[in-house]
Amino acid sequence: MRAVYAYYQETQDAAATAIIGLKLNPEEKHAMILHIAVDHNLRGTGIGRKLIDEVISINDITSLEAETDKDAVNFYRSSGFIIKSLGEKYPGVERFLCVKKIN
C-alpha cells in the first residue's frame, strides 16, 4: 500500500510546504520512505522531522527506512535514523540505507 501526506502552513497560497510518500506494510508495521521534500525556504525548521513523526503515529509504524544519497543523509541521521553505506550503487554515487526503529 502506498500513501502520500502533505504538510500545509497557514499562508496566502494553498501550496503544500512539505510532502512525504510511503510504501506501507501495515501487517509488519513497517514503511519505506519513497520521497520526502520540504520547501527550500523552510528547510532546517523541523518540518521534515514533524512530518516523519506524524506518519509514524498515524500508521502505527515500528520501523521506517529510506535510501538516500550524500546530500540528504545528515537529515536522516539527525532525525534518529541509523545510517549504513550501500557503497557506490551507481557510478560515482554513494547511496545510504537509513533505518529508524520505533519502540
Secondary structure by P-SEA (a helix, b strand, c coil): cbbbbbbbcccccccccbbbbbbccccccbbbbccccccccccccaaaaaaaaaaaaaacccbbbbbbccccaaaaaaabbbbbbcccccccbbbbbbbbbcc
